[in-house]
Amino acid sequence: MASRKIRIDSLFLDEGFGSLDEEALETALETISGLQQDGKMIGIISHVSALKERISTQITITPVSGGRSTLAGPGCSNIIKDKS
């Protein structure tokens, strides 16, 4: 992508944090923080408690009946379907 001069301002990371030791996790979080300070949007999908404690803005997904889930957090709102 760099050879085509494409600019990427957002990134989603899905897991991989559970296998990191404390030092590597700290390095990863510092790197992510630096990217965020440079104006990049970083989304992290994880169940690691240390991440939940360190990341202040979160969207949580909670399973409910029938294979559905609810989302809660900034930018999340209920969508009411029109039954007509």
PDB file of N, CA, C and O in Angstrom:
ATOM      1  N   MET A   1       0.803  -1.187   0.000  1.00  0.00           N
ATOM      2  CA  MET A   1       0.000   0.000   0.000  1.00  0.00           C
ATOM      3  C   MET A   1       0.855   1.264   0.000  1.00  0.00           C
ATOM      4  O   MET A   1       0.462   2.277  -0.579  1.00  0.00           O
ATOM      5  N   ALA A   2       1.986   1.214   0.626  1.00  0.00           N
ATOM      6  CA  ALA A   2       2.845   2.393   0.673  1.00  0.00           C
ATOM      7  C   ALA A   2       3.325   2.768  -0.724  1.00  0.00           C
ATOM      8  O   ALA A   2       3.504   3.948  -1.025  1.00  0.00           O
ATOM      9  N   SER A   3       3.533   1.772  -1.574  1.00  0.00           N
ATOM     10  CA  SER A   3       4.013   2.064  -2.917  1.00  0.00           C
ATOM     11  C   SER A   3       2.959   2.788  -3.751  1.00  0.00           C
ATOM     12  O   SER A   3       3.296   3.445  -4.735  1.00  0.00           O
ATOM     13  N   ARG A   4       1.702   2.675  -3.374  1.00  0.00           N
ATOM     14  CA  ARG A   4       0.624   3.351  -4.098  1.00  0.00           C
ATOM     15  C   ARG A   4       0.215   4.651  -3.416  1.00  0.00           C
ATOM     16  O   ARG A   4      -0.738   5.311  -3.832  1.00  0.00           O
ATOM     17  N   LYS A   5       0.934   5.007  -2.378  1.00  0.00           N
ATOM     18  CA  LYS A   5       0.685   6.242  -1.639  1.00  0.00           C
ATOM     19  C   LYS A   5      -0.741   6.319  -1.118  1.00  0.00           C
ATOM     20  O   LYS A   5      -1.382   7.368  -1.185  1.00  0.00           O
ATOM     21  N   ILE A   6      -1.230   5.207  -0.600  1.00  0.00           N
ATOM     22  CA  ILE A   6      -2.556   5.147   0.001  1.00  0.00           C
ATOM     23  C   ILE A   6      -2.427   5.490   1.477  1.00  0.00           C
ATOM     24  O   ILE A   6      -1.563   4.964   2.177  1.00  0.00           O
ATOM     25  N   ARG A   7      -3.288   6.369   1.933  1.00  0.00           N
ATOM     26  CA  ARG A   7      -3.264   6.775   3.337  1.00  0.00           C
ATOM     27  C   ARG A   7      -4.328   5.990   4.103  1.00  0.00           C
ATOM     28  O   ARG A   7      -5.490   5.951   3.698  1.00  0.00           O
ATOM     29  N   ILE A   8      -3.932   5.378   5.190  1.00  0.00           N
ATOM     30  CA  ILE A   8      -4.855   4.618   6.024  1.00  0.00           C
ATOM     31  C   ILE A   8      -4.943   5.306   7.377  1.00  0.00           C
ATOM     32  O   ILE A   8      -3.939   5.471   8.070  1.00  0.00           O
ATOM     33  N   ASP A   9      -6.165   5.709   7.747  1.00  0.00           N
ATOM     34  CA  ASP A   9      -6.357   6.421   9.009  1.00  0.00           C
ATOM     35  C   ASP A   9      -7.088   5.601  10.058  1.00  0.00           C
ATOM     36  O   ASP A   9      -7.327   6.090  11.162  1.00  0.00           O
ATOM     37  N   SER A  10      -7.447   4.368   9.736  1.00  0.00           N
ATOM     38  CA  SER A  10      -8.125   3.531  10.722  1.00  0.00           C
ATOM     39  C   SER A  10      -7.626   2.094  10.624  1.00  0.00           C
ATOM     40  O   SER A  10      -7.217   1.621   9.564  1.00  0.00           O
ATOM     41  N   LEU A  11      -7.675   1.425  11.763  1.00  0.00           N
ATOM     42  CA  LEU A  11      -7.179   0.055  11.848  1.00  0.00           C
ATOM     43  C   LEU A  11      -7.948  -0.672  12.934  1.00  0.00           C
ATOM     44  O   LEU A  11      -8.159  -0.124  14.016  1.00  0.00           O
ATOM     45  N   PHE A  12      -8.371  -1.903  12.659  1.00  0.00           N
ATOM     46  CA  PHE A  12      -9.002  -2.742  13.669  1.00  0.00           C
ATOM     47  C   PHE A  12      -8.099  -3.930  13.950  1.00  0.00           C
ATOM     48  O   PHE A  12      -7.657  -4.621  13.032  1.00  0.00           O
ATOM     49  N   LEU A  13      -7.832  -4.158  15.213  1.00  0.00           N
ATOM     50  CA  LEU A  13      -7.020  -5.290  15.655  1.00  0.00           C
ATOM     51  C   LEU A  13      -7.940  -6.281  16.352  1.00  0.00           C
ATOM     52  O   LEU A  13      -8.627  -5.926  17.310  1.00  0.00           O
ATOM     53  N   ASP A  14      -7.956  -7.504  15.882  1.00  0.00           N
ATOM     54  CA  ASP A  14      -8.822  -8.534  16.457  1.00  0.00           C
ATOM     55  C   ASP A  14      -7.967  -9.552  17.188  1.00  0.00           C
ATOM     56  O   ASP A  14      -7.341 -10.420  16.579  1.00  0.00           O
ATOM     57  N   GLU A  15      -7.956  -9.427  18.501  1.00  0.00           N
ATOM     58  CA  GLU A  15      -7.258 -10.350  19.398  1.00  0.00           C
ATOM     59  C   GLU A  15      -5.745 -10.362  19.209  1.00  0.00           C
ATOM     60  O   GLU A  15      -5.161  -9.432  18.652  1.00  0.00           O
ATOM     61  N   GLY A  16      -5.129 -11.436  19.686  1.00  0.00           N
ATOM     62  CA  GLY A  16      -3.682 -11.526  19.657  1.00  0.00           C
ATOM     63  C   GLY A  16      -3.025 -10.964  20.903  1.00  0.00           C
ATOM     64  O   GLY A  16      -1.834 -11.183  21.123  1.00  0.00           O
ATOM     65  N   PHE A  17      -3.785 -10.237  21.729  1.00  0.00           N
ATOM     66  CA  PHE A  17      -3.214  -9.617  22.918  1.00  0.00           C
ATOM     67  C   PHE A  17      -3.074 -10.603  24.075  1.00  0.00           C
ATOM     68  O   PHE A  17      -2.230 -10.406  24.950  1.00  0.00           O
ATOM     69  N   GLY A  18      -3.878 -11.649  24.095  1.00  0.00           N
ATOM     70  CA  GLY A  18      -3.863 -12.615  25.192  1.00  0.00           C
ATOM     71  C   GLY A  18      -2.558 -13.379  25.311  1.00  0.00           C
ATOM     72  O   GLY A  18      -2.220 -13.857  26.394  1.00  0.00           O
ATOM     73  N   SER A  19      -1.818 -13.502  24.218  1.00  0.00           N
ATOM     74  CA  SER A  19      -0.566 -14.259  24.239  1.00  0.00           C
ATOM     75  C   SER A  19       0.646 -13.393  24.582  1.00  0.00           C
ATOM     76  O   SER A  19       1.761 -13.904  24.690  1.00  0.00           O
ATOM     77  N   LEU A  20       0.436 -12.083  24.754  1.00  0.00           N
ATOM     78  CA  LEU A  20       1.558 -11.191  25.050  1.00  0.00           C
ATOM     79  C   LEU A  20       1.883 -11.181  26.538  1.00  0.00           C
ATOM     80  O   LEU A  20       0.986 -11.220  27.380  1.00  0.00           O
ATOM     81  N   ASP A  21       3.185 -11.127  26.853  1.00  0.00           N
ATOM     82  CA  ASP A  21       3.555 -10.950  28.256  1.00  0.00           C
ATOM     83  C   ASP A  21       3.336  -9.487  28.624  1.00  0.00           C
ATOM     84  O   ASP A  21       3.020  -8.672  27.758  1.00  0.00           O
ATOM     85  N   GLU A  22       3.498  -9.150  29.891  1.00  0.00           N
ATOM     86  CA  GLU A  22       3.196  -7.807  30.382  1.00  0.00           C
ATOM     87  C   GLU A  22       3.991  -6.720  29.651  1.00  0.00           C
ATOM     88  O   GLU A  22       3.449  -5.668  29.311  1.00  0.00           O
ATOM     89  N   GLU A  23       5.267  -6.982  29.416  1.00  0.00           N
ATOM     90  CA  GLU A  23       6.126  -5.999  28.745  1.00  0.00           C
ATOM     91  C   GLU A  23       5.708  -5.791  27.291  1.00  0.00           C
ATOM     92  O   GLU A  23       5.642  -4.658  26.816  1.00  0.00           O
ATOM     93  N   ALA A  24       5.427  -6.883  26.591  1.00  0.00           N
ATOM     94  CA  ALA A  24       5.013  -6.784  25.187  1.00  0.00           C
ATOM     95  C   ALA A  24       3.654  -6.096  25.069  1.00  0.00           C
ATOM     96  O   ALA A  24       3.429  -5.325  24.136  1.00  0.00           O
ATOM     97  N   LEU A  25       2.750  -6.371  26.006  1.00  0.00           N
ATOM     98  CA  LEU A  25       1.446  -5.720  26.008  1.00  0.00           C
ATOM     99  C   LEU A  25       1.599  -4.219  26.220  1.00  0.00           C
ATOM    100  O   LEU A  25       0.931  -3.423  25.560  1.00  0.00           O
ATOM    101  N   GLU A  26       2.475  -3.834  27.135  1.00  0.00           N
ATOM    102  CA  GLU A  26       2.732  -2.414  27.392  1.00  0.00           C
ATOM    103  C   GLU A  26       3.290  -1.734  26.136  1.00  0.00           C
ATOM    104  O   GLU A  26       2.879  -0.625  25.796  1.00  0.00           O
ATOM    105  N   THR A  27       4.214  -2.391  25.459  1.00  0.00           N
ATOM    106  CA  THR A  27       4.779  -1.847  24.219  1.00  0.00           C
ATOM    107  C   THR A  27       3.699  -1.686  23.154  1.00  0.00           C
ATOM    108  O   THR A  27       3.644  -0.665  22.469  1.00  0.00           O
ATOM    109  N   ALA A  28       2.845  -2.692  23.018  1.00  0.00           N
ATOM    110  CA  ALA A  28       1.757  -2.628  22.037  1.00  0.00           C
ATOM    111  C   ALA A  28       0.813  -1.472  22.344  1.00  0.00           C
ATOM    112  O   ALA A  28       0.417  -0.737  21.440  1.00  0.00           O
ATOM    113  N   LEU A  29       0.451  -1.308  23.613  1.00  0.00           N
ATOM    114  CA  LEU A  29      -0.462  -0.232  23.996  1.00  0.00           C
ATOM    115  C   LEU A  29       0.161   1.145  23.804  1.00  0.00           C
ATOM    116  O   LEU A  29      -0.529   2.086  23.410  1.00  0.00           O
ATOM    117  N   GLU A  30       1.448   1.273  24.075  1.00  0.00           N
ATOM    118  CA  GLU A  30       2.141   2.543  23.840  1.00  0.00           C
ATOM    119  C   GLU A  30       2.172   2.874  22.351  1.00  0.00           C
ATOM    120  O   GLU A  30       1.994   4.028  21.962  1.00  0.00           O
ATOM    121  N   THR A  31       2.398   1.865  21.531  1.00  0.00           N
ATOM    122  CA  THR A  31       2.414   2.057  20.079  1.00  0.00           C
ATOM    123  C   THR A  31       1.037   2.471  19.573  1.00  0.00           C
ATOM    124  O   THR A  31       0.918   3.386  18.759  1.00  0.00           O
ATOM    125  N   ILE A  32       0.003   1.798  20.057  1.00  0.00           N
ATOM    126  CA  ILE A  32      -1.371   2.133  19.673  1.00  0.00           C
ATOM    127  C   ILE A  32      -1.708   3.553  20.112  1.00  0.00           C
ATOM    128  O   ILE A  32      -2.335   4.303  19.363  1.00  0.00           O
ATOM    129  N   SER A  33      -1.303   3.923  21.308  1.00  0.00           N
ATOM    130  CA  SER A  33      -1.541   5.275  21.819  1.00  0.00           C
ATOM    131  C   SER A  33      -0.858   6.317  20.937  1.00  0.00           C
ATOM    132  O   SER A  33      -1.434   7.368  20.654  1.00  0.00           O
ATOM    133  N   GLY A  34       0.358   6.031  20.507  1.00  0.00           N
ATOM    134  CA  GLY A  34       1.080   6.939  19.619  1.00  0.00           C
ATOM    135  C   GLY A  34       0.373   7.116  18.286  1.00  0.00           C
ATOM    136  O   GLY A  34       0.297   8.227  17.761  1.00  0.00           O
ATOM    137  N   LEU A  35      -0.143   6.024  17.738  1.00  0.00           N
ATOM    138  CA  LEU A  35      -0.894   6.106  16.484  1.00  0.00           C
ATOM    139  C   LEU A  35      -2.153   6.944  16.663  1.00  0.00           C
ATOM    140  O   LEU A  35      -2.516   7.743  15.800  1.00  0.00           O
ATOM    141  N   GLN A  36      -2.806   6.747  17.796  1.00  0.00           N
ATOM    142  CA  GLN A  36      -4.026   7.504  18.084  1.00  0.00           C
ATOM    143  C   GLN A  36      -3.719   8.996  18.215  1.00  0.00           C
ATOM    144  O   GLN A  36      -4.486   9.832  17.735  1.00  0.00           O
ATOM    145  N   GLN A  37      -2.616   9.328  18.855  1.00  0.00           N
ATOM    146  CA  GLN A  37      -2.227  10.732  18.998  1.00  0.00           C
ATOM    147  C   GLN A  37      -1.880  11.364  17.652  1.00  0.00           C
ATOM    148  O   GLN A  37      -1.951  12.582  17.493  1.00  0.00           O
ATOM    149  N   ASP A  38      -1.506  10.530  16.691  1.00  0.00           N
ATOM    150  CA  ASP A  38      -1.218  11.011  15.335  1.00  0.00           C
ATOM    151  C   ASP A  38      -2.488  11.126  14.487  1.00  0.00           C
ATOM    152  O   ASP A  38      -2.414  11.382  13.285  1.00  0.00           O
ATOM    153  N   GLY A  39      -3.658  10.937  15.119  1.00  0.00           N
ATOM    154  CA  GLY A  39      -4.925  11.088  14.419  1.00  0.00           C
ATOM    155  C   GLY A  39      -5.480   9.823  13.811  1.00  0.00           C
ATOM    156  O   GLY A  39      -6.460   9.879  13.068  1.00  0.00           O
ATOM    157  N   LYS A  40      -4.885   8.689  14.104  1.00  0.00           N
ATOM    158  CA  LYS A  40      -5.385   7.422  13.581  1.00  0.00           C
ATOM    159  C   LYS A  40      -6.474   6.876  14.505  1.00  0.00           C
ATOM    160  O   LYS A  40      -6.399   7.038  15.723  1.00  0.00           O
ATOM    161  N   MET A  41      -7.483   6.230  13.924  1.00  0.00           N
ATOM    162  CA  MET A  41      -8.515   5.577  14.716  1.00  0.00           C
ATOM    163  C   MET A  41      -8.156   4.098  14.819  1.00  0.00           C
ATOM    164  O   MET A  41      -8.038   3.409  13.806  1.00  0.00           O
ATOM    165  N   ILE A  42      -7.986   3.619  16.032  1.00  0.00           N
ATOM    166  CA  ILE A  42      -7.618   2.228  16.259  1.00  0.00           C
ATOM    167  C   ILE A  42      -8.753   1.546  17.010  1.00  0.00           C
ATOM    168  O   ILE A  42      -9.108   1.960  18.114  1.00  0.00           O
ATOM    169  N   GLY A  43      -9.316   0.515  16.422  1.00  0.00           N
ATOM    170  CA  GLY A  43     -10.342  -0.289  17.078  1.00  0.00           C
ATOM    171  C   GLY A  43      -9.723  -1.604  17.511  1.00  0.00           C
ATOM    172  O   GLY A  43      -9.024  -2.256  16.735  1.00  0.00           O
ATOM    173  N   ILE A  44      -9.982  -1.992  18.749  1.00  0.00           N
ATOM    174  CA  ILE A  44      -9.420  -3.233  19.281  1.00  0.00           C
ATOM    175  C   ILE A  44     -10.559  -4.144  19.701  1.00  0.00           C
ATOM    176  O   ILE A  44     -11.439  -3.742  20.461  1.00  0.00           O
ATOM    177  N   ILE A  45     -10.538  -5.362  19.207  1.00  0.00           N
ATOM    178  CA  ILE A  45     -11.528  -6.368  19.578  1.00  0.00           C
ATOM    179  C   ILE A  45     -10.816  -7.342  20.502  1.00  0.00           C
ATOM    180  O   ILE A  45      -9.907  -8.054  20.075  1.00  0.00           O
ATOM    181  N   SER A  46     -11.227  -7.377  21.776  1.00  0.00           N
ATOM    182  CA  SER A  46     -10.491  -8.195  22.740  1.00  0.00           C
ATOM    183  C   SER A  46     -11.321  -8.508  23.973  1.00  0.00           C
ATOM    184  O   SER A  46     -12.298  -7.825  24.278  1.00  0.00           O
ATOM    185  N   HIS A  47     -10.911  -9.552  24.669  1.00  0.00           N
ATOM    186  CA  HIS A  47     -11.500  -9.906  25.962  1.00  0.00           C
ATOM    187  C   HIS A  47     -10.470  -9.769  27.086  1.00  0.00           C
ATOM    188  O   HIS A  47     -10.766 -10.107  28.232  1.00  0.00           O
ATOM    189  N   VAL A  48      -9.288  -9.286  26.780  1.00  0.00           N
ATOM    190  CA  VAL A  48      -8.202  -9.169  27.755  1.00  0.00           C
ATOM    191  C   VAL A  48      -8.523  -8.051  28.749  1.00  0.00           C
ATOM    192  O   VAL A  48      -8.717  -6.901  28.356  1.00  0.00           O
ATOM    193  N   SER A  49      -8.576  -8.393  30.032  1.00  0.00           N
ATOM    194  CA  SER A  49      -8.952  -7.437  31.081  1.00  0.00           C
ATOM    195  C   SER A  49      -8.044  -6.216  31.125  1.00  0.00           C
ATOM    196  O   SER A  49      -8.522  -5.102  31.342  1.00  0.00           O
ATOM    197  N   ALA A  50      -6.757  -6.404  30.926  1.00  0.00           N
ATOM    198  CA  ALA A  50      -5.816  -5.280  30.976  1.00  0.00           C
ATOM    199  C   ALA A  50      -6.155  -4.225  29.926  1.00  0.00           C
ATOM    200  O   ALA A  50      -5.950  -3.033  30.155  1.00  0.00           O
ATOM    201  N   LEU A  51      -6.668  -4.655  28.789  1.00  0.00           N
ATOM    202  CA  LEU A  51      -7.062  -3.699  27.754  1.00  0.00           C
ATOM    203  C   LEU A  51      -8.317  -2.946  28.167  1.00  0.00           C
ATOM    204  O   LEU A  51      -8.422  -1.739  27.952  1.00  0.00           O
ATOM    205  N   LYS A  52      -9.261  -3.651  28.754  1.00  0.00           N
ATOM    206  CA  LYS A  52     -10.498  -3.010  29.205  1.00  0.00           C
ATOM    207  C   LYS A  52     -10.206  -1.923  30.225  1.00  0.00           C
ATOM    208  O   LYS A  52     -10.879  -0.893  30.250  1.00  0.00           O
ATOM    209  N   GLU A  53      -9.211  -2.149  31.059  1.00  0.00           N
ATOM    210  CA  GLU A  53      -8.845  -1.177  32.091  1.00  0.00           C
ATOM    211  C   GLU A  53      -8.118   0.031  31.504  1.00  0.00           C
ATOM    212  O   GLU A  53      -8.224   1.131  32.047  1.00  0.00           O
ATOM    213  N   ARG A  54      -7.392  -0.150  30.419  1.00  0.00           N
ATOM    214  CA  ARG A  54      -6.546   0.912  29.862  1.00  0.00           C
ATOM    215  C   ARG A  54      -7.216   1.747  28.775  1.00  0.00           C
ATOM    216  O   ARG A  54      -6.791   2.871  28.505  1.00  0.00           O
ATOM    217  N   ILE A  55      -8.252   1.210  28.156  1.00  0.00           N
ATOM    218  CA  ILE A  55      -8.889   1.908  27.041  1.00  0.00           C
ATOM    219  C   ILE A  55     -10.203   2.505  27.531  1.00  0.00           C
ATOM    220  O   ILE A  55     -11.123   1.782  27.914  1.00  0.00           O
ATOM    221  N   SER A  56     -10.277   3.833  27.514  1.00  0.00           N
ATOM    222  CA  SER A  56     -11.429   4.505  28.118  1.00  0.00           C
ATOM    223  C   SER A  56     -12.678   4.494  27.235  1.00  0.00           C
ATOM    224  O   SER A  56     -13.786   4.369  27.755  1.00  0.00           O
ATOM    225  N   THR A  57     -12.533   4.619  25.942  1.00  0.00           N
ATOM    226  CA  THR A  57     -13.695   4.636  25.052  1.00  0.00           C
ATOM    227  C   THR A  57     -13.937   3.227  24.544  1.00  0.00           C
ATOM    228  O   THR A  57     -13.102   2.659  23.840  1.00  0.00           O
ATOM    229  N   GLN A  58     -15.098   2.659  24.906  1.00  0.00           N
ATOM    230  CA  GLN A  58     -15.378   1.268  24.573  1.00  0.00           C
ATOM    231  C   GLN A  58     -16.790   1.103  24.032  1.00  0.00           C
ATOM    232  O   GLN A  58     -17.714   1.814  24.428  1.00  0.00           O
ATOM    233  N   ILE A  59     -16.934   0.166  23.133  1.00  0.00           N
ATOM    234  CA  ILE A  59     -18.237  -0.319  22.701  1.00  0.00           C
ATOM    235  C   ILE A  59     -18.296  -1.767  23.155  1.00  0.00           C
ATOM    236  O   ILE A  59     -17.450  -2.576  22.775  1.00  0.00           O
ATOM    237  N   THR A  60     -19.290  -2.095  23.965  1.00  0.00           N
ATOM    238  CA  THR A  60     -19.410  -3.460  24.473  1.00  0.00           C
ATOM    239  C   THR A  60     -20.520  -4.201  23.730  1.00  0.00           C
ATOM    240  O   THR A  60     -21.540  -3.622  23.356  1.00  0.00           O
ATOM    241  N   ILE A  61     -20.293  -5.479  23.534  1.00  0.00           N
ATOM    242  CA  ILE A  61     -21.259  -6.348  22.874  1.00  0.00           C
ATOM    243  C   ILE A  61     -21.719  -7.367  23.904  1.00  0.00           C
ATOM    244  O   ILE A  61     -20.905  -8.076  24.496  1.00  0.00           O
ATOM    245  N   THR A  62     -23.043  -7.436  24.114  1.00  0.00           N
ATOM    246  CA  THR A  62     -23.606  -8.348  25.104  1.00  0.00           C
ATOM    247  C   THR A  62     -24.585  -9.292  24.415  1.00  0.00           C
ATOM    248  O   THR A  62     -25.548  -8.835  23.798  1.00  0.00           O
ATOM    249  N   PRO A  63     -24.353 -10.612  24.508  1.00  0.00           N
ATOM    250  CA  PRO A  63     -25.286 -11.561  23.898  1.00  0.00           C
ATOM    251  C   PRO A  63     -26.648 -11.511  24.604  1.00  0.00           C
ATOM    252  O   PRO A  63     -26.728 -11.378  25.825  1.00  0.00           O
ATOM    253  N   VAL A  64     -27.706 -11.620  23.806  1.00  0.00           N
ATOM    254  CA  VAL A  64     -29.066 -11.747  24.333  1.00  0.00           C
ATOM    255  C   VAL A  64     -29.704 -12.957  23.665  1.00  0.00           C
ATOM    256  O   VAL A  64     -29.045 -13.642  22.883  1.00  0.00           O
ATOM    257  N   SER A  65     -30.949 -13.230  23.950  1.00  0.00           N
ATOM    258  CA  SER A  65     -31.596 -14.442  23.442  1.00  0.00           C
ATOM    259  C   SER A  65     -31.738 -14.441  21.920  1.00  0.00           C
ATOM    260  O   SER A  65     -31.696 -13.394  21.274  1.00  0.00           O
ATOM    261  N   GLY A  66     -31.903 -15.623  21.377  1.00  0.00           N
ATOM    262  CA  GLY A  66     -32.155 -15.779  19.952  1.00  0.00           C
ATOM    263  C   GLY A  66     -30.970 -15.507  19.049  1.00  0.00           C
ATOM    264  O   GLY A  66     -31.150 -15.217  17.866  1.00  0.00           O
ATOM    265  N   GLY A  67     -29.758 -15.597  19.585  1.00  0.00           N
ATOM    266  CA  GLY A  67     -28.570 -15.366  18.780  1.00  0.00           C
ATOM    267  C   GLY A  67     -28.301 -13.896  18.486  1.00  0.00           C
ATOM    268  O   GLY A  67     -27.484 -13.569  17.626  1.00  0.00           O
ATOM    269  N   ARG A  68     -28.980 -13.024  19.192  1.00  0.00           N
ATOM    270  CA  ARG A  68     -28.785 -11.589  19.009  1.00  0.00           C
ATOM    271  C   ARG A  68     -27.807 -11.045  20.033  1.00  0.00           C
ATOM    272  O   ARG A  68     -27.499 -11.694  21.033  1.00  0.00           O
ATOM    273  N   SER A  69     -27.328  -9.842  19.763  1.00  0.00           N
ATOM    274  CA  SER A  69     -26.441  -9.138  20.690  1.00  0.00           C
ATOM    275  C   SER A  69     -26.872  -7.680  20.755  1.00  0.00           C
ATOM    276  O   SER A  69     -27.507  -7.161  19.837  1.00  0.00           O
ATOM    277  N   THR A  70     -26.514  -7.032  21.858  1.00  0.00           N
ATOM    278  CA  THR A  70     -26.749  -5.596  21.967  1.00  0.00           C
ATOM    279  C   THR A  70     -25.406  -4.883  22.018  1.00  0.00           C
ATOM    280  O   THR A  70     -24.428  -5.414  22.543  1.00  0.00           O
ATOM    281  N   LEU A  71     -25.370  -3.686  21.472  1.00  0.00           N
ATOM    282  CA  LEU A  71     -24.181  -2.841  21.500  1.00  0.00           C
ATOM    283  C   LEU A  71     -24.446  -1.681  22.445  1.00  0.00           C
ATOM    284  O   LEU A  71     -25.548  -1.134  22.476  1.00  0.00           O
ATOM    285  N   ALA A  72     -23.436  -1.310  23.211  1.00  0.00           N
ATOM    286  CA  ALA A  72     -23.549  -0.161  24.104  1.00  0.00           C
ATOM    287  C   ALA A  72     -22.243   0.610  24.073  1.00  0.00           C
ATOM    288  O   ALA A  72     -21.163   0.019  24.065  1.00  0.00           O
ATOM    289  N   GLY A  73     -22.345   1.923  24.057  1.00  0.00           N
ATOM    290  CA  GLY A  73     -21.167   2.772  24.063  1.00  0.00           C
ATOM    291  C   GLY A  73     -21.372   3.988  23.193  1.00  0.00           C
ATOM    292  O   GLY A  73     -22.453   4.178  22.635  1.00  0.00           O
ATOM    293  N   PRO A  74     -20.340   4.823  23.067  1.00  0.00           N
ATOM    294  CA  PRO A  74     -20.446   6.041  22.271  1.00  0.00           C
ATOM    295  C   PRO A  74     -20.796   5.736  20.819  1.00  0.00           C
ATOM    296  O   PRO A  74     -20.199   4.858  20.197  1.00  0.00           O
ATOM    297  N   GLY A  75     -21.760   6.463  20.294  1.00  0.00           N
ATOM    298  CA  GLY A  75     -22.155   6.280  18.903  1.00  0.00           C
ATOM    299  C   GLY A  75     -23.148   5.164  18.676  1.00  0.00           C
ATOM    300  O   GLY A  75     -23.589   4.960  17.545  1.00  0.00           O
ATOM    301  N   CYS A  76     -23.518   4.431  19.722  1.00  0.00           N
ATOM    302  CA  CYS A  76     -24.480   3.337  19.593  1.00  0.00           C
ATOM    303  C   CYS A  76     -25.864   3.849  19.970  1.00  0.00           C
ATOM    304  O   CYS A  76     -26.025   4.542  20.974  1.00  0.00           O
ATOM    305  N   SER A  77     -26.850   3.507  19.167  1.00  0.00           N
ATOM    306  CA  SER A  77     -28.228   3.876  19.486  1.00  0.00           C
ATOM    307  C   SER A  77     -29.154   2.788  18.969  1.00  0.00           C
ATOM    308  O   SER A  77     -28.781   1.995  18.104  1.00  0.00           O
ATOM    309  N   ASN A  78     -30.354   2.762  19.504  1.00  0.00           N
ATOM    310  CA  ASN A  78     -31.340   1.772  19.074  1.00  0.00           C
ATOM    311  C   ASN A  78     -31.905   2.161  17.718  1.00  0.00           C
ATOM    312  O   ASN A  78     -32.172   3.333  17.453  1.00  0.00           O
ATOM    313  N   ILE A  79     -32.079   1.176  16.877  1.00  0.00           N
ATOM    314  CA  ILE A  79     -32.723   1.384  15.587  1.00  0.00           C
ATOM    315  C   ILE A  79     -34.070   0.693  15.659  1.00  0.00           C
ATOM    316  O   ILE A  79     -34.149  -0.508  15.917  1.00  0.00           O
ATOM    317  N   ILE A  80     -35.108   1.440  15.436  1.00  0.00           N
ATOM    318  CA  ILE A  80     -36.453   0.882  15.473  1.00  0.00           C
ATOM    319  C   ILE A  80     -36.879   0.625  14.035  1.00  0.00           C
ATOM    320  O   ILE A  80     -36.940   1.540  13.214  1.00  0.00           O
ATOM    321  N   LYS A  81     -37.172  -0.643  13.749  1.00  0.00           N
ATOM    322  CA  LYS A  81     -37.571  -1.011  12.393  1.00  0.00           C
ATOM    323  C   LYS A  81     -39.018  -0.605  12.153  1.00  0.00           C
ATOM    324  O   LYS A  81     -39.880  -0.785  13.013  1.00  0.00           O
ATOM    325  N   ASP A  82     -39.265  -0.063  10.986  1.00  0.00           N
ATOM    326  CA  ASP A  82     -40.617   0.302  10.587  1.00  0.00           C
ATOM    327  C   ASP A  82     -41.331  -0.973  10.179  1.00  0.00           C
ATOM    328  O   ASP A  82     -40.858  -1.688   9.295  1.00  0.00           O
ATOM    329  N   LYS A  83     -42.463  -1.273  10.807  1.00  0.00           N
ATOM    330  CA  LYS A  83     -43.189  -2.514  10.527  1.00  0.00           C
ATOM    331  C   LYS A  83     -44.169  -2.365   9.379  1.00  0.00           C
ATOM    332  O   LYS A  83     -44.946  -3.285   9.122  1.00  0.00           O
ATOM    333  N   SER A  84     -44.162  -1.247   8.684  1.00  0.00           N
ATOM    334  CA  SER A  84     -45.114  -1.057   7.580  1.00  0.00           C
ATOM    335  C   SER A  84     -44.619  -1.674   6.303  1.00  0.00           C
ATOM    336  O   SER A  84     -45.300  -1.604   5.279  1.00  0.00           O
TER     337      SER A  84
END
